[in-house]
Amino acid sequence: MSFKYNVSADDRPFNMAVLFLTRLDKRLDERDTDSRNGNLIAWYRALRIIYRNIFFKIKEEGHEEKEKELNKLFSRAGNFLSAEAVGNKAAVLEMENIAITETEKLLDQIDLILNTLMYEYGLIFPRKAKQNLKEALEDHFND
């Protein structure tokens, strides 16, 4: 049995763009749910996934400072979370409220930076295009 790909070559960039945005939307929903539920580890992991998904845009546009800032924030948040995840109860109990509050602040900062970057590149709240949607997405992802 052979598989026939019925999408024309002209439609592939558009289909990939829609697939990318659909996946990103699912990750954003997961992030929101984890944040709302106070599941810090899952929230952290969701932000890491979002970062990996949009990293190519940050990298190609020369946002080295944002990349460094995000990596520093991820590292700090990861340090707080790893103490909790490995069950270092003495460390966690001693600084539990501080760790939770600090981790939430760090995750909020990461979230804000990622949302700002996604907005800058039209990955969320796309700007009104002067061309049709298909052309706008193709232009955006073919840059």
N, CA, C and O atoms as CSV, one atom per row, in Angstrom:
chain,resi,resn,atom,element,x,y,z
A,1,MET,N,N,0.850,-1.177,0.000
A,1,MET,CA,C,0.000,0.000,0.000
A,1,MET,C,C,0.892,1.236,0.000
A,1,MET,O,O,1.786,1.371,0.836
A,2,SER,N,N,0.648,2.106,-0.916
A,2,SER,CA,C,1.462,3.320,-0.977
A,2,SER,C,C,0.656,4.504,-0.451
A,2,SER,O,O,-0.572,4.540,-0.524
A,3,PHE,N,N,1.384,5.445,0.068
A,3,PHE,CA,C,0.768,6.637,0.635
A,3,PHE,C,C,0.942,7.766,-0.360
A,3,PHE,O,O,2.056,8.042,-0.806
A,4,LYS,N,N,-0.140,8.412,-0.704
A,4,LYS,CA,C,-0.075,9.529,-1.637
A,4,LYS,C,C,-0.310,10.820,-0.876
A,4,LYS,O,O,-1.318,10.972,-0.185
A,5,TYR,N,N,0.615,11.735,-1.006
A,5,TYR,CA,C,0.524,13.025,-0.339
A,5,TYR,C,C,-0.266,13.957,-1.251
A,5,TYR,O,O,0.221,14.335,-2.316
A,6,ASN,N,N,-1.469,14.329,-0.851
A,6,ASN,CA,C,-2.375,15.081,-1.713
A,6,ASN,C,C,-2.271,16.591,-1.582
A,6,ASN,O,O,-3.079,17.303,-2.176
A,7,VAL,N,N,-1.342,17.089,-0.855
A,7,VAL,CA,C,-1.211,18.530,-0.669
A,7,VAL,C,C,-0.159,19.045,-1.647
A,7,VAL,O,O,0.946,18.509,-1.729
A,8,SER,N,N,-0.514,20.070,-2.371
A,8,SER,CA,C,0.421,20.620,-3.348
A,8,SER,C,C,1.593,21.286,-2.635
A,8,SER,O,O,1.492,21.690,-1.476
A,9,ALA,N,N,2.689,21.389,-3.345
A,9,ALA,CA,C,3.892,22.009,-2.776
A,9,ALA,C,C,3.623,23.451,-2.373
A,9,ALA,O,O,4.233,23.956,-1.431
A,10,ASP,N,N,2.718,24.115,-3.077
A,10,ASP,CA,C,2.398,25.505,-2.750
A,10,ASP,C,C,1.685,25.632,-1.410
A,10,ASP,O,O,1.801,26.658,-0.740
A,11,ASP,N,N,0.956,24.608,-1.019
A,11,ASP,CA,C,0.197,24.656,0.233
A,11,ASP,C,C,0.994,24.192,1.437
A,11,ASP,O,O,0.565,24.417,2.568
A,12,ARG,N,N,2.118,23.564,1.242
A,12,ARG,CA,C,2.872,22.997,2.369
A,12,ARG,C,C,3.331,24.035,3.383
A,12,ARG,O,O,3.175,23.797,4.581
A,13,PRO,N,N,3.890,25.175,2.975
A,13,PRO,CA,C,4.287,26.168,3.998
A,13,PRO,C,C,3.111,26.624,4.844
A,13,PRO,O,O,3.236,26.780,6.059
A,14,PHE,N,N,1.968,26.837,4.203
A,14,PHE,CA,C,0.779,27.239,4.937
A,14,PHE,C,C,0.364,26.154,5.918
A,14,PHE,O,O,0.066,26.452,7.075
A,15,ASN,N,N,0.338,24.902,5.478
A,15,ASN,CA,C,-0.053,23.795,6.349
A,15,ASN,C,C,0.912,23.642,7.517
A,15,ASN,O,O,0.480,23.377,8.639
A,16,MET,N,N,2.198,23.803,7.278
A,16,MET,CA,C,3.182,23.711,8.359
A,16,MET,C,C,3.006,24.868,9.340
A,16,MET,O,O,3.147,24.684,10.549
A,17,ALA,N,N,2.702,26.045,8.829
A,17,ALA,CA,C,2.484,27.200,9.703
A,17,ALA,C,C,1.270,26.983,10.588
A,17,ALA,O,O,1.303,27.276,11.784
A,18,VAL,N,N,0.196,26.470,9.999
A,18,VAL,CA,C,-1.011,26.208,10.776
A,18,VAL,C,C,-0.739,25.121,11.809
A,18,VAL,O,O,-1.169,25.236,12.957
A,19,LEU,N,N,-0.031,24.072,11.414
A,19,LEU,CA,C,0.319,23.002,12.345
A,19,LEU,C,C,1.163,23.548,13.499
A,19,LEU,O,O,0.920,23.212,14.658
A,20,PHE,N,N,2.146,24.385,13.187
A,20,PHE,CA,C,2.993,24.988,14.211
A,20,PHE,C,C,2.158,25.816,15.180
A,20,PHE,O,O,2.300,25.676,16.395
A,21,LEU,N,N,1.292,26.671,14.658
A,21,LEU,CA,C,0.477,27.536,15.516
A,21,LEU,C,C,-0.526,26.730,16.336
A,21,LEU,O,O,-0.829,27.098,17.471
A,22,THR,N,N,-1.043,25.640,15.778
A,22,THR,CA,C,-1.956,24.775,16.519
A,22,THR,C,C,-1.235,24.112,17.687
A,22,THR,O,O,-1.761,24.057,18.799
A,23,ARG,N,N,-0.028,23.608,17.432
A,23,ARG,CA,C,0.759,22.992,18.501
A,23,ARG,C,C,1.116,24.021,19.568
A,23,ARG,O,O,1.038,23.735,20.763
A,24,LEU,N,N,1.502,25.203,19.142
A,24,LEU,CA,C,1.848,26.254,20.087
A,24,LEU,C,C,0.632,26.626,20.937
A,24,LEU,O,O,0.759,26.841,22.142
A,25,ASP,N,N,-0.531,26.702,20.317
A,25,ASP,CA,C,-1.749,27.018,21.057
A,25,ASP,C,C,-2.025,25.963,22.132
A,25,ASP,O,O,-2.422,26.309,23.245
A,26,LYS,N,N,-1.821,24.698,21.817
A,26,LYS,CA,C,-2.006,23.630,22.806
A,26,LYS,C,C,-1.024,23.792,23.963
A,26,LYS,O,O,-1.393,23.619,25.125
A,27,ARG,N,N,0.218,24.123,23.646
A,27,ARG,CA,C,1.219,24.328,24.705
A,27,ARG,C,C,0.836,25.510,25.584
A,27,ARG,O,O,1.021,25.459,26.800
A,28,LEU,N,N,0.308,26.566,24.991
A,28,LEU,CA,C,-0.111,27.740,25.769
A,28,LEU,C,C,-1.271,27.390,26.684
A,28,LEU,O,O,-1.325,27.854,27.823
A,29,ASP,N,N,-2.203,26.573,26.194
A,29,ASP,CA,C,-3.318,26.115,27.042
A,29,ASP,C,C,-2.802,25.297,28.218
A,29,ASP,O,O,-3.244,25.486,29.351
A,30,GLU,N,N,-1.867,24.386,27.950
A,30,GLU,CA,C,-1.284,23.569,29.023
A,30,GLU,C,C,-0.581,24.453,30.045
A,30,GLU,O,O,-0.712,24.250,31.252
A,31,ARG,N,N,0.162,25.431,29.551
A,31,ARG,CA,C,0.872,26.360,30.441
A,31,ARG,C,C,-0.105,27.100,31.333
A,31,ARG,O,O,0.117,27.223,32.538
A,32,ASP,N,N,-1.186,27.593,30.746
A,32,ASP,CA,C,-2.188,28.327,31.520
A,32,ASP,C,C,-2.817,27.445,32.593
A,32,ASP,O,O,-3.013,27.882,33.726
A,33,THR,N,N,-3.129,26.218,32.237
A,33,THR,CA,C,-3.730,25.287,33.197
A,33,THR,C,C,-2.763,24.997,34.342
A,33,THR,O,O,-3.157,25.015,35.508
A,34,ASP,N,N,-1.505,24.730,34.013
A,34,ASP,CA,C,-0.506,24.433,35.044
A,34,ASP,C,C,-0.278,25.641,35.947
A,34,ASP,O,O,-0.144,25.491,37.161
A,35,SER,N,N,-0.234,26.817,35.370
A,35,SER,CA,C,-0.056,28.036,36.154
A,35,SER,C,C,-1.242,28.251,37.082
A,35,SER,O,O,-1.069,28.523,38.270
A,36,ARG,N,N,-2.433,28.129,36.539
A,36,ARG,CA,C,-3.655,28.334,37.320
A,36,ARG,C,C,-3.765,27.328,38.464
A,36,ARG,O,O,-4.239,27.671,39.547
A,37,ASN,N,N,-3.331,26.093,38.230
A,37,ASN,CA,C,-3.412,25.045,39.245
A,37,ASN,C,C,-2.242,25.078,40.232
A,37,ASN,O,O,-2.219,24.305,41.190
A,38,GLY,N,N,-1.289,25.955,40.008
A,38,GLY,CA,C,-0.144,26.048,40.908
A,38,GLY,C,C,0.805,24.873,40.801
A,38,GLY,O,O,1.572,24.609,41.728
A,39,ASN,N,N,0.765,24.168,39.688
A,39,ASN,CA,C,1.666,23.041,39.459
A,39,ASN,C,C,2.965,23.594,38.876
A,39,ASN,O,O,3.126,23.674,37.658
A,40,LEU,N,N,3.885,23.974,39.759
A,40,LEU,CA,C,5.084,24.690,39.342
A,40,LEU,C,C,5.975,23.868,38.421
A,40,LEU,O,O,6.524,24.402,37.457
A,41,ILE,N,N,6.122,22.589,38.700
A,41,ILE,CA,C,6.993,21.763,37.865
A,41,ILE,C,C,6.414,21.632,36.459
A,41,ILE,O,O,7.139,21.777,35.475
A,42,ALA,N,N,5.114,21.359,36.357
A,42,ALA,CA,C,4.481,21.242,35.042
A,42,ALA,C,C,4.494,22.581,34.312
A,42,ALA,O,O,4.678,22.620,33.095
A,43,TRP,N,N,4.302,23.676,35.043
A,43,TRP,CA,C,4.351,25.013,34.448
A,43,TRP,C,C,5.741,25.271,33.888
A,43,TRP,O,O,5.885,25.743,32.760
A,44,TYR,N,N,6.754,24.964,34.669
A,44,TYR,CA,C,8.152,25.112,34.236
A,44,TYR,C,C,8.395,24.305,32.957
A,44,TYR,O,O,8.970,24.811,31.994
A,45,ARG,N,N,7.954,23.056,32.962
A,45,ARG,CA,C,8.166,22.191,31.789
A,45,ARG,C,C,7.417,22.729,30.568
A,45,ARG,O,O,7.938,22.680,29.454
A,46,ALA,N,N,6.212,23.236,30.766
A,46,ALA,CA,C,5.450,23.808,29.648
A,46,ALA,C,C,6.171,25.020,29.067
A,46,ALA,O,O,6.222,25.192,27.849
A,47,LEU,N,N,6.725,25.854,29.935
A,47,LEU,CA,C,7.481,27.019,29.458
A,47,LEU,C,C,8.727,26.595,28.692
A,47,LEU,O,O,9.081,27.216,27.690
A,48,ARG,N,N,9.391,25.544,29.156
A,48,ARG,CA,C,10.568,25.025,28.443
A,48,ARG,C,C,10.184,24.557,27.042
A,48,ARG,O,O,10.906,24.806,26.077
A,49,ILE,N,N,9.047,23.880,26.938
A,49,ILE,CA,C,8.582,23.399,25.631
A,49,ILE,C,C,8.269,24.578,24.710
A,49,ILE,O,O,8.639,24.574,23.536
A,50,ILE,N,N,7.590,25.578,25.248
A,50,ILE,CA,C,7.281,26.768,24.449
A,50,ILE,C,C,8.565,27.436,23.990
A,50,ILE,O,O,8.687,27.826,22.829
A,51,TYR,N,N,9.522,27.568,24.897
A,51,TYR,CA,C,10.815,28.172,24.553
A,51,TYR,C,C,11.470,27.396,23.409
A,51,TYR,O,O,11.932,27.990,22.435
A,52,ARG,N,N,11.507,26.076,23.529
A,52,ARG,CA,C,12.119,25.268,22.465
A,52,ARG,C,C,11.369,25.438,21.148
A,52,ARG,O,O,11.981,25.431,20.080
A,53,ASN,N,N,10.049,25.591,21.218
A,53,ASN,CA,C,9.259,25.733,19.999
A,53,ASN,C,C,9.480,27.069,19.297
A,53,ASN,O,O,9.403,27.135,18.070
A,54,ILE,N,N,9.750,28.121,20.039
A,54,ILE,CA,C,9.926,29.436,19.404
A,54,ILE,C,C,11.391,29.843,19.322
A,54,ILE,O,O,11.703,30.919,18.813
A,55,PHE,N,N,12.290,29.001,19.812
A,55,PHE,CA,C,13.707,29.335,19.882
A,55,PHE,C,C,14.282,29.743,18.532
A,55,PHE,O,O,15.094,30.665,18.457
A,56,PHE,N,N,13.864,29.060,17.459
A,56,PHE,CA,C,14.403,29.359,16.138
A,56,PHE,C,C,14.165,30.811,15.742
A,56,PHE,O,O,14.988,31.404,15.045
A,57,LYS,N,N,13.049,31.388,16.179
A,57,LYS,CA,C,12.769,32.783,15.853
A,57,LYS,C,C,13.655,33.726,16.669
A,57,LYS,O,O,14.147,34.729,16.153
A,58,ILE,N,N,13.850,33.401,17.925
A,58,ILE,CA,C,14.714,34.221,18.781
A,58,ILE,C,C,16.124,34.186,18.224
A,58,ILE,O,O,16.779,35.223,18.108
A,59,LYS,N,N,16.591,32.998,17.882
A,59,LYS,CA,C,17.962,32.808,17.409
A,59,LYS,C,C,18.214,33.574,16.118
A,59,LYS,O,O,19.243,34.235,15.978
A,60,GLU,N,N,17.278,33.490,15.174
A,60,GLU,CA,C,17.524,34.110,13.874
A,60,GLU,C,C,17.408,35.631,13.900
A,60,GLU,O,O,17.921,36.303,13.005
A,61,GLU,N,N,16.754,36.172,14.894
A,61,GLU,CA,C,16.558,37.618,14.953
A,61,GLU,C,C,17.596,38.333,15.812
A,61,GLU,O,O,17.544,39.555,15.953
A,62,GLY,N,N,18.538,37.586,16.388
A,62,GLY,CA,C,19.603,38.208,17.159
A,62,GLY,C,C,19.203,38.683,18.535
A,62,GLY,O,O,19.657,39.738,18.978
A,63,HIS,N,N,18.371,37.938,19.216
A,63,HIS,CA,C,17.958,38.280,20.573
A,63,HIS,C,C,18.836,37.558,21.596
A,63,HIS,O,O,18.330,36.868,22.481
A,64,GLU,N,N,20.141,37.722,21.470
A,64,GLU,CA,C,21.048,37.014,22.367
A,64,GLU,C,C,20.834,37.388,23.824
A,64,GLU,O,O,20.946,36.536,24.706
A,65,GLU,N,N,20.529,38.644,24.085
A,65,GLU,CA,C,20.305,39.088,25.463
A,65,GLU,C,C,19.062,38.437,26.060
A,65,GLU,O,O,19.077,38.001,27.212
A,66,LYS,N,N,17.995,38.371,25.283
A,66,LYS,CA,C,16.774,37.714,25.762
A,66,LYS,C,C,17.039,36.232,26.003
A,66,LYS,O,O,16.570,35.658,26.986
A,67,GLU,N,N,17.792,35.624,25.101
A,67,GLU,CA,C,18.132,34.208,25.248
A,67,GLU,C,C,18.929,33.975,26.534
A,67,GLU,O,O,18.645,33.036,27.278
A,68,LYS,N,N,19.914,34.819,26.796
A,68,LYS,CA,C,20.712,34.707,28.021
A,68,LYS,C,C,19.846,34.909,29.261
A,68,LYS,O,O,19.963,34.174,30.242
A,69,GLU,N,N,18.976,35.916,29.200
A,69,GLU,CA,C,18.092,36.197,30.336
A,69,GLU,C,C,17.164,35.017,30.601
A,69,GLU,O,O,16.982,34.615,31.750
A,70,LEU,N,N,16.579,34.463,29.544
A,70,LEU,CA,C,15.685,33.317,29.704
A,70,LEU,C,C,16.433,32.112,30.282
A,70,LEU,O,O,15.929,31.444,31.185
A,71,ASN,N,N,17.614,31.838,29.771
A,71,ASN,CA,C,18.386,30.700,30.287
A,71,ASN,C,C,18.739,30.887,31.758
A,71,ASN,O,O,18.709,29.929,32.531
A,72,LYS,N,N,19.072,32.112,32.147
A,72,LYS,CA,C,19.377,32.396,33.551
A,72,LYS,C,C,18.132,32.180,34.423
A,72,LYS,O,O,18.217,31.570,35.489
A,73,LEU,N,N,16.986,32.679,33.969
A,73,LEU,CA,C,15.744,32.513,34.724
A,73,LEU,C,C,15.331,31.043,34.807
A,73,LEU,O,O,14.906,30.572,35.862
A,74,PHE,N,N,15.458,30.323,33.693
A,74,PHE,CA,C,15.144,28.894,33.705
A,74,PHE,C,C,16.055,28.152,34.686
A,74,PHE,O,O,15.608,27.266,35.415
A,75,SER,N,N,17.315,28.520,34.695
A,75,SER,CA,C,18.262,27.869,35.597
A,75,SER,C,C,17.897,28.123,37.057
A,75,SER,O,O,17.897,27.200,37.871
A,76,ARG,N,N,17.587,29.371,37.382
A,76,ARG,CA,C,17.208,29.702,38.763
A,76,ARG,C,C,15.933,28.985,39.178
A,76,ARG,O,O,15.860,28.432,40.275
A,77,ALA,N,N,14.930,28.992,38.311
A,77,ALA,CA,C,13.669,28.303,38.620
A,77,ALA,C,C,13.912,26.800,38.750
A,77,ALA,O,O,13.361,26.149,39.638
A,78,GLY,N,N,14.732,26.265,37.868
A,78,GLY,CA,C,15.054,24.840,37.916
A,78,GLY,C,C,15.741,24.450,39.199
A,78,GLY,O,O,15.504,23.362,39.725
A,79,ASN,N,N,16.597,25.329,39.717
A,79,ASN,CA,C,17.277,25.049,40.983
A,79,ASN,C,C,16.282,24.946,42.139
A,79,ASN,O,O,16.391,24.052,42.979
A,80,PHE,N,N,15.326,25.849,42.178
A,80,PHE,CA,C,14.295,25.778,43.223
A,80,PHE,C,C,13.467,24.500,43.071
A,80,PHE,O,O,13.186,23.806,44.048
A,81,LEU,N,N,13.087,24.211,41.839
A,81,LEU,CA,C,12.226,23.056,41.599
A,81,LEU,C,C,12.946,21.731,41.809
A,81,LEU,O,O,12.332,20.756,42.242
A,82,SER,N,N,14.228,21.684,41.511
A,82,SER,CA,C,14.951,20.419,41.662
A,82,SER,C,C,15.065,20.027,43.129
A,82,SER,O,O,15.029,18.838,43.448
A,83,ALA,N,N,15.200,20.988,44.019
A,83,ALA,CA,C,15.244,20.676,45.449
A,83,ALA,C,C,13.933,20.035,45.879
A,83,ALA,O,O,13.922,19.100,46.679
A,84,GLU,N,N,12.820,20.549,45.339
A,84,GLU,CA,C,11.514,19.998,45.680
A,84,GLU,C,C,11.305,18.652,44.996
A,84,GLU,O,O,10.763,17.727,45.601
A,85,ALA,N,N,11.729,18.536,43.739
A,85,ALA,CA,C,11.475,17.325,42.966
A,85,ALA,C,C,12.248,16.124,43.498
A,85,ALA,O,O,11.735,15.005,43.465
A,86,VAL,N,N,13.468,16.328,43.989
A,86,VAL,CA,C,14.259,15.200,44.484
A,86,VAL,C,C,13.931,14.886,45.935
A,86,VAL,O,O,14.490,13.950,46.508
A,87,GLY,N,N,13.051,15.638,46.522
A,87,GLY,CA,C,12.616,15.332,47.878
A,87,GLY,C,C,13.588,15.804,48.944
A,87,GLY,O,O,13.645,15.223,50.028
A,88,ASN,N,N,14.345,16.835,48.657
A,88,ASN,CA,C,15.251,17.402,49.653
A,88,ASN,C,C,14.383,18.159,50.657
A,88,ASN,O,O,14.320,19.388,50.645
A,89,LYS,N,N,13.725,17.406,51.515
A,89,LYS,CA,C,12.721,17.972,52.416
A,89,LYS,C,C,13.303,19.008,53.376
A,89,LYS,O,O,12.644,19.998,53.692
A,90,ALA,N,N,14.515,18.791,53.835
A,90,ALA,CA,C,15.102,19.750,54.777
A,90,ALA,C,C,15.229,21.124,54.120
A,90,ALA,O,O,14.863,22.142,54.707
A,91,ALA,N,N,15.749,21.136,52.902
A,91,ALA,CA,C,15.915,22.408,52.199
A,91,ALA,C,C,14.567,23.021,51.856
A,91,ALA,O,O,14.370,24.229,51.989
A,92,VAL,N,N,13.644,22.181,51.413
A,92,VAL,CA,C,12.336,22.681,51.005
A,92,VAL,C,C,11.546,23.194,52.203
A,92,VAL,O,O,10.956,24.273,52.144
A,93,LEU,N,N,11.534,22.430,53.280
A,93,LEU,CA,C,10.777,22.858,54.453
A,93,LEU,C,C,11.326,24.144,55.035
A,93,LEU,O,O,10.568,25.000,55.490
A,94,GLU,N,N,12.635,24.280,55.022
A,94,GLU,CA,C,13.265,25.468,55.575
A,94,GLU,C,C,12.897,26.717,54.786
A,94,GLU,O,O,12.707,27.789,55.360
A,95,MET,N,N,12.798,26.574,53.475
A,95,MET,CA,C,12.562,27.743,52.625
A,95,MET,C,C,11.333,27.570,51.741
A,95,MET,O,O,11.245,28.179,50.675
A,96,GLU,N,N,10.388,26.747,52.176
A,96,GLU,CA,C,9.260,26.397,51.305
A,96,GLU,C,C,8.507,27.605,50.783
A,96,GLU,O,O,8.315,27.733,49.573
A,97,ASN,N,N,8.084,28.477,51.650
A,97,ASN,CA,C,7.320,29.646,51.196
A,97,ASN,C,C,8.147,30.563,50.311
A,97,ASN,O,O,7.661,31.081,49.305
A,98,ILE,N,N,9.398,30.757,50.696
A,98,ILE,CA,C,10.276,31.603,49.885
A,98,ILE,C,C,10.492,30.958,48.523
A,98,ILE,O,O,10.421,31.632,47.495
A,99,ALA,N,N,10.755,29.647,48.512
A,99,ALA,CA,C,11.020,28.935,47.257
A,99,ALA,C,C,9.802,28.979,46.339
A,99,ALA,O,O,9.937,29.234,45.142
A,100,ILE,N,N,8.641,28.737,46.881
A,100,ILE,CA,C,7.432,28.739,46.053
A,100,ILE,C,C,7.176,30.127,45.493
A,100,ILE,O,O,6.908,30.282,44.302
A,101,THR,N,N,7.259,31.132,46.350
A,101,THR,CA,C,7.031,32.508,45.904
A,101,THR,C,C,8.062,32.923,44.866
A,101,THR,O,O,7.717,33.511,43.841
A,102,GLU,N,N,9.324,32.619,45.132
A,102,GLU,CA,C,10.401,32.987,44.200
A,102,GLU,C,C,10.239,32.249,42.877
A,102,GLU,O,O,10.421,32.837,41.811
A,103,THR,N,N,9.898,30.972,42.938
A,103,THR,CA,C,9.714,30.191,41.706
A,103,THR,C,C,8.569,30.756,40.888
A,103,THR,O,O,8.686,30.886,39.669
A,104,GLU,N,N,7.470,31.092,41.535
A,104,GLU,CA,C,6.336,31.685,40.805
A,104,GLU,C,C,6.739,32.997,40.141
A,104,GLU,O,O,6.349,33.266,39.005
A,105,LYS,N,N,7.508,33.805,40.840
A,105,LYS,CA,C,7.980,35.071,40.255
A,105,LYS,C,C,8.858,34.809,39.038
A,105,LYS,O,O,8.717,35.472,38.010
A,106,LEU,N,N,9.765,33.841,39.155
A,106,LEU,CA,C,10.643,33.503,38.038
A,106,LEU,C,C,9.846,32.993,36.844
A,106,LEU,O,O,10.090,33.393,35.706
A,107,LEU,N,N,8.892,32.108,37.113
A,107,LEU,CA,C,8.076,31.565,36.026
A,107,LEU,C,C,7.226,32.653,35.384
A,107,LEU,O,O,7.024,32.647,34.170
A,108,ASP,N,N,6.728,33.588,36.190
A,108,ASP,CA,C,5.989,34.725,35.637
A,108,ASP,C,C,6.887,35.568,34.722
A,108,ASP,O,O,6.455,35.999,33.653
A,109,GLN,N,N,8.127,35.800,35.143
A,109,GLN,CA,C,9.062,36.566,34.315
A,109,GLN,C,C,9.324,35.846,32.994
A,109,GLN,O,O,9.303,36.462,31.928
A,110,ILE,N,N,9.567,34.549,33.072
A,110,ILE,CA,C,9.807,33.764,31.860
A,110,ILE,C,C,8.592,33.836,30.950
A,110,ILE,O,O,8.716,34.053,29.745
A,111,ASP,N,N,7.422,33.653,31.536
A,111,ASP,CA,C,6.164,33.692,30.793
A,111,ASP,C,C,6.004,35.026,30.070
A,111,ASP,O,O,5.651,35.060,28.891
A,112,LEU,N,N,6.261,36.103,30.766
A,112,LEU,CA,C,6.123,37.436,30.186
A,112,LEU,C,C,7.094,37.637,29.023
A,112,LEU,O,O,6.708,38.164,27.979
A,113,ILE,N,N,8.331,37.228,29.194
A,113,ILE,CA,C,9.323,37.372,28.116
A,113,ILE,C,C,8.913,36.548,26.901
A,113,ILE,O,O,8.963,37.033,25.770
A,114,LEU,N,N,8.507,35.297,27.136
A,114,LEU,CA,C,8.096,34.439,26.021
A,114,LEU,C,C,6.868,35.007,25.313
A,114,LEU,O,O,6.801,34.999,24.083
A,115,ASN,N,N,5.899,35.500,26.082
A,115,ASN,CA,C,4.710,36.101,25.463
A,115,ASN,C,C,5.077,37.332,24.645
A,115,ASN,O,O,4.537,37.538,23.558
A,116,THR,N,N,5.984,38.147,25.155
A,116,THR,CA,C,6.428,39.333,24.426
A,116,THR,C,C,7.086,38.938,23.110
A,116,THR,O,O,6.811,39.530,22.067
A,117,LEU,N,N,7.958,37.932,23.168
A,117,LEU,CA,C,8.625,37.475,21.947
A,117,LEU,C,C,7.629,36.879,20.954
A,117,LEU,O,O,7.710,37.139,19.754
A,118,MET,N,N,6.694,36.084,21.459
A,118,MET,CA,C,5.695,35.501,20.555
A,118,MET,C,C,4.844,36.601,19.919
A,118,MET,O,O,4.468,36.497,18.752
A,119,TYR,N,N,4.544,37.641,20.675
A,119,TYR,CA,C,3.770,38.755,20.122
A,119,TYR,C,C,4.587,39.482,19.057
A,119,TYR,O,O,4.070,39.809,17.990
A,120,GLU,N,N,5.862,39.733,19.348
A,120,GLU,CA,C,6.727,40.429,18.390
A,120,GLU,C,C,6.756,39.733,17.039
A,120,GLU,O,O,6.823,40.390,16.000
A,121,TYR,N,N,6.707,38.413,17.050
A,121,TYR,CA,C,6.812,37.650,15.816
A,121,TYR,C,C,5.469,37.191,15.278
A,121,TYR,O,O,5.415,36.366,14.366
A,122,GLY,N,N,4.383,37.718,15.835
A,122,GLY,CA,C,3.066,37.400,15.322
A,122,GLY,C,C,2.619,35.973,15.587
A,122,GLY,O,O,1.722,35.467,14.912
A,123,LEU,N,N,3.239,35.318,16.566
A,123,LEU,CA,C,2.858,33.947,16.888
A,123,LEU,C,C,1.616,33.908,17.771
A,123,LEU,O,O,0.912,32.900,17.820
A,124,ILE,N,N,1.354,35.007,18.465
A,124,ILE,CA,C,0.099,35.185,19.188
A,124,ILE,C,C,-0.395,36.583,18.838
A,124,ILE,O,O,0.406,37.470,18.540
A,125,PHE,N,N,-1.678,36.777,18.871
A,125,PHE,CA,C,-2.297,38.051,18.502
A,125,PHE,C,C,-1.731,38.588,17.187
A,125,PHE,O,O,-1.142,39.668,17.164
A,126,PRO,N,N,-1.905,37.844,16.096
A,126,PRO,CA,C,-1.340,38.298,14.823
A,126,PRO,C,C,-1.861,39.675,14.446
A,126,PRO,O,O,-3.024,40.007,14.679
A,127,ARG,N,N,-0.988,40.452,13.869
A,127,ARG,CA,C,-1.382,41.775,13.421
A,127,ARG,C,C,-2.258,41.641,12.173
A,127,ARG,O,O,-2.185,40.644,11.454
A,128,LYS,N,N,-3.072,42.641,11.935
A,128,LYS,CA,C,-3.944,42.605,10.770
A,128,LYS,C,C,-3.083,42.655,9.513
A,128,LYS,O,O,-2.290,43.576,9.319
A,129,ALA,N,N,-3.254,41.662,8.679
A,129,ALA,CA,C,-2.443,41.572,7.462
A,129,ALA,C,C,-3.135,42.308,6.321
A,129,ALA,O,O,-4.361,42.321,6.209
A,130,LYS,N,N,-2.308,42.917,5.479
A,130,LYS,CA,C,-2.844,43.580,4.304
A,130,LYS,C,C,-3.072,42.563,3.187
A,130,LYS,O,O,-3.713,42.866,2.180
A,131,GLN,N,N,-2.543,41.363,3.375
A,131,GLN,CA,C,-2.735,40.301,2.408
A,131,GLN,C,C,-3.618,39.234,3.040
A,131,GLN,O,O,-3.944,39.308,4.225
A,132,ASN,N,N,-3.998,38.258,2.255
A,132,ASN,CA,C,-4.855,37.232,2.843
A,132,ASN,C,C,-4.061,36.388,3.833
A,132,ASN,O,O,-2.831,36.424,3.841
A,133,LEU,N,N,-4.765,35.632,4.662
A,133,LEU,CA,C,-4.136,34.872,5.743
A,133,LEU,C,C,-3.082,33.896,5.227
A,133,LEU,O,O,-2.003,33.781,5.808
A,134,LYS,N,N,-3.390,33.201,4.149
A,134,LYS,CA,C,-2.445,32.221,3.599
A,134,LYS,C,C,-1.139,32.912,3.221
A,134,LYS,O,O,-0.063,32.430,3.573
A,135,GLU,N,N,-1.219,34.032,2.512
A,135,GLU,CA,C,-0.017,34.756,2.107
A,135,GLU,C,C,0.740,35.298,3.308
A,135,GLU,O,O,1.970,35.261,3.333
A,136,ALA,N,N,0.022,35.798,4.301
A,136,ALA,CA,C,0.666,36.338,5.499
A,136,ALA,C,C,1.441,35.255,6.238
A,136,ALA,O,O,2.580,35.481,6.646
A,137,LEU,N,N,0.837,34.079,6.416
A,137,LEU,CA,C,1.526,32.980,7.101
A,137,LEU,C,C,2.722,32.482,6.279
A,137,LEU,O,O,3.787,32.204,6.831
A,138,GLU,N,N,2.543,32.374,4.973
A,138,GLU,CA,C,3.651,31.931,4.129
A,138,GLU,C,C,4.812,32.915,4.211
A,138,GLU,O,O,5.965,32.502,4.332
A,139,ASP,N,N,4.517,34.215,4.148
A,139,ASP,CA,C,5.566,35.226,4.255
A,139,ASP,C,C,6.273,35.141,5.602
A,139,ASP,O,O,7.498,35.224,5.685
A,140,HIS,N,N,5.470,34.972,6.661
A,140,HIS,CA,C,6.044,34.929,8.001
A,140,HIS,C,C,6.980,33.741,8.174
A,140,HIS,O,O,8.064,33.892,8.738
A,141,PHE,N,N,6.586,32.566,7.703
A,141,PHE,CA,C,7.383,31.369,7.918
A,141,PHE,C,C,8.402,31.115,6.835
A,141,PHE,O,O,9.195,30.182,6.960
A,142,ASN,N,N,8.418,31.907,5.772
A,142,ASN,CA,C,9.420,31.751,4.723
A,142,ASN,C,C,10.513,32.792,4.809
A,142,ASN,O,O,11.424,32.810,3.981
A,143,ASP,N,N,10.432,33.668,5.811
A,143,ASP,CA,C,11.480,34.703,5.988
A,143,ASP,C,C,12.809,34.074,6.299
A,143,ASP,O,O,13.800,34.782,6.478
